[in-house]
Amino acid sequence: MDKKLKDRSDTARERILNRLKGAKQYNNGPTADASWSVRVFPQPDKLLETFTDEFNKVSGQLIVCESKTEIRQHLEGLIVKKGCQKIFCIDDELRSIVPLNASLISQSEFADVEASITRCEFLIARSGSIMVSSAQQSGRLVNVFPPVHIVVASQKQLVLFLEDAVRELKNKYGENLPSQATVITGPSRTADIEKTLVMGAHGPKELILFIHK
């Protein structure tokens, strides 16, 4: 190697190493919490209206109800309209609102499921997204496998941004955070093949959300 080139290389190497050594003093602890004092996106006051607008944009189907009794009534019509006869729901709280015209299937019949009913962790208004986690009684598979995913949530679960949902998730579970948290934004879709949009490619083809007070 040419002596001048070697000297330049050695000098550059030494300069980089010195920078790395000097940087150690700033990296002895955990990464500092991000500061959200400056918001890039607008902060709307009406969370439900904002969520509704964004949820519709990503092809979600939203039904706002006054009570769980009203949800049950809507579910009866929905089951007839969609022709979903095999419903999977293992959430104790939700099983009480499943209408009589629904046929609840067991875990052993899960491969034949046509629709699932679950709860969620939070509703993210700014992106129209739904956060679910493995800590919920329904687990992981019920959110992604059935062709139709029906979610029941309360308006109290509405938050503005994703970071708000993450913060509330930490507050809710403390040191026992779920092993998985997933953000769902509309039904599953892809346009990888010849730029043709296909719904339900990697998950539910329809995402239906019931929000009650």
Contacts in CASP RR format, 6 or more apart in sequence:
PFRMAT RR
TARGET T0000
AUTHOR 0000-0000-0000
METHOD contacts of the structure
MODEL  1
MDKKLKDRSDTARERILNRLKGAKQYNNGPTADASWSVRVFPQPDKLLET
FTDEFNKVSGQLIVCESKTEIRQHLEGLIVKKGCQKIFCIDDELRSIVPL
NASLISQSEFADVEASITRCEFLIARSGSIMVSSAQQSGRLVNVFPPVHI
VVASQKQLVLFLEDAVRELKNKYGENLPSQATVITGPSRTADIEKTLVMG
AHGPKELILFIHK
1 9 0 8 1.000
34 163 0 8 1.000
36 161 0 8 1.000
36 163 0 8 1.000
39 161 0 8 1.000
41 126 0 8 1.000
41 161 0 8 1.000
43 160 0 8 1.000
44 50 0 8 1.000
44 125 0 8 1.000
44 126 0 8 1.000
44 160 0 8 1.000
47 125 0 8 1.000
47 155 0 8 1.000
47 158 0 8 1.000
47 159 0 8 1.000
47 160 0 8 1.000
48 64 0 8 1.000
48 125 0 8 1.000
48 155 0 8 1.000
48 158 0 8 1.000
48 211 0 8 1.000
50 125 0 8 1.000
50 126 0 8 1.000
50 160 0 8 1.000
51 123 0 8 1.000
51 124 0 8 1.000
51 125 0 8 1.000
51 128 0 8 1.000
51 158 0 8 1.000
52 62 0 8 1.000
52 64 0 8 1.000
54 125 0 8 1.000
54 126 0 8 1.000
54 127 0 8 1.000
54 128 0 8 1.000
54 129 0 8 1.000
55 62 0 8 1.000
55 128 0 8 1.000
55 186 0 8 1.000
55 209 0 8 1.000
56 62 0 8 1.000
57 128 0 8 1.000
58 128 0 8 1.000
58 185 0 8 1.000
58 186 0 8 1.000
58 187 0 8 1.000
59 186 0 8 1.000
59 187 0 8 1.000
59 189 0 8 1.000
59 199 0 8 1.000
59 207 0 8 1.000
60 186 0 8 1.000
60 187 0 8 1.000
60 206 0 8 1.000
60 207 0 8 1.000
60 208 0 8 1.000
60 209 0 8 1.000
61 206 0 8 1.000
61 207 0 8 1.000
61 208 0 8 1.000
61 209 0 8 1.000
62 208 0 8 1.000
62 209 0 8 1.000
62 211 0 8 1.000
63 71 0 8 1.000
63 74 0 8 1.000
63 208 0 8 1.000
63 209 0 8 1.000
63 210 0 8 1.000
63 211 0 8 1.000
64 210 0 8 1.000
64 211 0 8 1.000
64 212 0 8 1.000
65 71 0 8 1.000
65 74 0 8 1.000
65 210 0 8 1.000
65 211 0 8 1.000
65 212 0 8 1.000
66 212 0 8 1.000
66 213 0 8 1.000
67 212 0 8 1.000
67 213 0 8 1.000
68 96 0 8 1.000
68 97 0 8 1.000
68 152 0 8 1.000
68 212 0 8 1.000
69 97 0 8 1.000
70 212 0 8 1.000
71 97 0 8 1.000
71 152 0 8 1.000
71 210 0 8 1.000
71 212 0 8 1.000
72 97 0 8 1.000
72 98 0 8 1.000
72 99 0 8 1.000
73 99 0 8 1.000
74 210 0 8 1.000
75 97 0 8 1.000
75 98 0 8 1.000
75 99 0 8 1.000
75 102 0 8 1.000
75 117 0 8 1.000
75 150 0 8 1.000
75 210 0 8 1.000
76 99 0 8 1.000
76 100 0 8 1.000
76 101 0 8 1.000
78 84 0 8 1.000
78 150 0 8 1.000
78 208 0 8 1.000
79 85 0 8 1.000
79 87 0 8 1.000
79 99 0 8 1.000
79 101 0 8 1.000
79 102 0 8 1.000
79 115 0 8 1.000
80 101 0 8 1.000
82 114 0 8 1.000
82 115 0 8 1.000
82 148 0 8 1.000
82 206 0 8 1.000
83 114 0 8 1.000
84 102 0 8 1.000
84 114 0 8 1.000
84 115 0 8 1.000
84 148 0 8 1.000
85 102 0 8 1.000
85 103 0 8 1.000
85 114 0 8 1.000
86 103 0 8 1.000
86 105 0 8 1.000
86 109 0 8 1.000
86 112 0 8 1.000
86 113 0 8 1.000
86 114 0 8 1.000
86 115 0 8 1.000
87 98 0 8 1.000
87 102 0 8 1.000
87 103 0 8 1.000
87 104 0 8 1.000
87 105 0 8 1.000
87 113 0 8 1.000
87 114 0 8 1.000
87 115 0 8 1.000
87 116 0 8 1.000
87 117 0 8 1.000
88 104 0 8 1.000
88 105 0 8 1.000
88 110 0 8 1.000
88 113 0 8 1.000
88 115 0 8 1.000
88 116 0 8 1.000
88 117 0 8 1.000
88 142 0 8 1.000
88 146 0 8 1.000
89 95 0 8 1.000
89 98 0 8 1.000
89 104 0 8 1.000
89 116 0 8 1.000
89 117 0 8 1.000
89 118 0 8 1.000
89 138 0 8 1.000
90 107 0 8 1.000
90 137 0 8 1.000
90 138 0 8 1.000
90 142 0 8 1.000
91 117 0 8 1.000
91 118 0 8 1.000
91 119 0 8 1.000
91 136 0 8 1.000
91 137 0 8 1.000
91 138 0 8 1.000
92 137 0 8 1.000
93 119 0 8 1.000
94 117 0 8 1.000
94 118 0 8 1.000
94 119 0 8 1.000
94 152 0 8 1.000
95 104 0 8 1.000
97 152 0 8 1.000
98 104 0 8 1.000
98 117 0 8 1.000
105 112 0 8 1.000
105 113 0 8 1.000
110 141 0 8 1.000
110 145 0 8 1.000
113 145 0 8 1.000
113 146 0 8 1.000
113 147 0 8 1.000
114 146 0 8 1.000
114 147 0 8 1.000
114 148 0 8 1.000
115 146 0 8 1.000
115 147 0 8 1.000
115 148 0 8 1.000
115 149 0 8 1.000
115 150 0 8 1.000
116 138 0 8 1.000
116 142 0 8 1.000
116 143 0 8 1.000
116 145 0 8 1.000
116 146 0 8 1.000
116 148 0 8 1.000
116 149 0 8 1.000
116 150 0 8 1.000
117 150 0 8 1.000
117 151 0 8 1.000
117 152 0 8 1.000
118 132 0 8 1.000
118 136 0 8 1.000
118 138 0 8 1.000
118 142 0 8 1.000
118 143 0 8 1.000
118 149 0 8 1.000
118 150 0 8 1.000
118 151 0 8 1.000
118 152 0 8 1.000
119 136 0 8 1.000
119 137 0 8 1.000
119 138 0 8 1.000
119 151 0 8 1.000
119 152 0 8 1.000
119 153 0 8 1.000
120 130 0 8 1.000
120 131 0 8 1.000
120 132 0 8 1.000
120 136 0 8 1.000
120 151 0 8 1.000
120 153 0 8 1.000
120 157 0 8 1.000
121 131 0 8 1.000
121 132 0 8 1.000
121 133 0 8 1.000
121 136 0 8 1.000
121 157 0 8 1.000
121 165 0 8 1.000
121 169 0 8 1.000
121 172 0 8 1.000
121 181 0 8 1.000
122 130 0 8 1.000
122 131 0 8 1.000
122 157 0 8 1.000
122 158 0 8 1.000
122 159 0 8 1.000
122 164 0 8 1.000
122 165 0 8 1.000
122 168 0 8 1.000
122 169 0 8 1.000
123 129 0 8 1.000
123 130 0 8 1.000
123 131 0 8 1.000
123 153 0 8 1.000
123 157 0 8 1.000
123 158 0 8 1.000
123 159 0 8 1.000
123 209 0 8 1.000
123 211 0 8 1.000
124 130 0 8 1.000
124 131 0 8 1.000
124 159 0 8 1.000
124 160 0 8 1.000
124 161 0 8 1.000
124 162 0 8 1.000
124 164 0 8 1.000
124 165 0 8 1.000
124 183 0 8 1.000
125 158 0 8 1.000
125 159 0 8 1.000
125 160 0 8 1.000
125 161 0 8 1.000
126 160 0 8 1.000
126 161 0 8 1.000
126 162 0 8 1.000
127 162 0 8 1.000
127 183 0 8 1.000
127 185 0 8 1.000
128 185 0 8 1.000
128 186 0 8 1.000
129 162 0 8 1.000
129 183 0 8 1.000
129 184 0 8 1.000
129 185 0 8 1.000
129 186 0 8 1.000
130 151 0 8 1.000
130 153 0 8 1.000
130 183 0 8 1.000
130 184 0 8 1.000
130 185 0 8 1.000
130 186 0 8 1.000
130 207 0 8 1.000
130 209 0 8 1.000
131 165 0 8 1.000
131 169 0 8 1.000
131 181 0 8 1.000
131 182 0 8 1.000
131 183 0 8 1.000
131 184 0 8 1.000
132 138 0 8 1.000
132 143 0 8 1.000
132 151 0 8 1.000
132 181 0 8 1.000
132 182 0 8 1.000
132 184 0 8 1.000
133 169 0 8 1.000
133 178 0 8 1.000
133 180 0 8 1.000
133 181 0 8 1.000
133 182 0 8 1.000
134 140 0 8 1.000
134 178 0 8 1.000
134 179 0 8 1.000
134 180 0 8 1.000
134 181 0 8 1.000
135 173 0 8 1.000
135 176 0 8 1.000
135 178 0 8 1.000
140 180 0 8 1.000
140 182 0 8 1.000
142 149 0 8 1.000
143 149 0 8 1.000
143 182 0 8 1.000
143 184 0 8 1.000
143 204 0 8 1.000
144 188 0 8 1.000
144 202 0 8 1.000
144 203 0 8 1.000
144 204 0 8 1.000
145 203 0 8 1.000
146 204 0 8 1.000
147 200 0 8 1.000
147 204 0 8 1.000
147 205 0 8 1.000
147 206 0 8 1.000
148 204 0 8 1.000
148 205 0 8 1.000
148 206 0 8 1.000
148 208 0 8 1.000
149 184 0 8 1.000
149 187 0 8 1.000
149 204 0 8 1.000
149 206 0 8 1.000
149 207 0 8 1.000
149 208 0 8 1.000
150 208 0 8 1.000
150 209 0 8 1.000
150 210 0 8 1.000
151 207 0 8 1.000
151 208 0 8 1.000
151 209 0 8 1.000
151 210 0 8 1.000
152 209 0 8 1.000
152 210 0 8 1.000
152 212 0 8 1.000
153 209 0 8 1.000
153 210 0 8 1.000
153 211 0 8 1.000
153 212 0 8 1.000
154 211 0 8 1.000
154 212 0 8 1.000
154 213 0 8 1.000
155 211 0 8 1.000
155 212 0 8 1.000
155 213 0 8 1.000
159 165 0 8 1.000
159 168 0 8 1.000
162 183 0 8 1.000
165 183 0 8 1.000
166 181 0 8 1.000
169 177 0 8 1.000
169 178 0 8 1.000
169 181 0 8 1.000
170 177 0 8 1.000
184 207 0 8 1.000
186 207 0 8 1.000
187 199 0 8 1.000
187 200 0 8 1.000
187 203 0 8 1.000
187 204 0 8 1.000
187 205 0 8 1.000
187 206 0 8 1.000
187 207 0 8 1.000
188 199 0 8 1.000
188 200 0 8 1.000
188 201 0 8 1.000
188 202 0 8 1.000
188 203 0 8 1.000
188 204 0 8 1.000
188 205 0 8 1.000
189 197 0 8 1.000
189 198 0 8 1.000
189 199 0 8 1.000
189 200 0 8 1.000
189 201 0 8 1.000
190 197 0 8 1.000
190 198 0 8 1.000
190 201 0 8 1.000
190 202 0 8 1.000
191 197 0 8 1.000
191 198 0 8 1.000
199 205 0 8 1.000
END
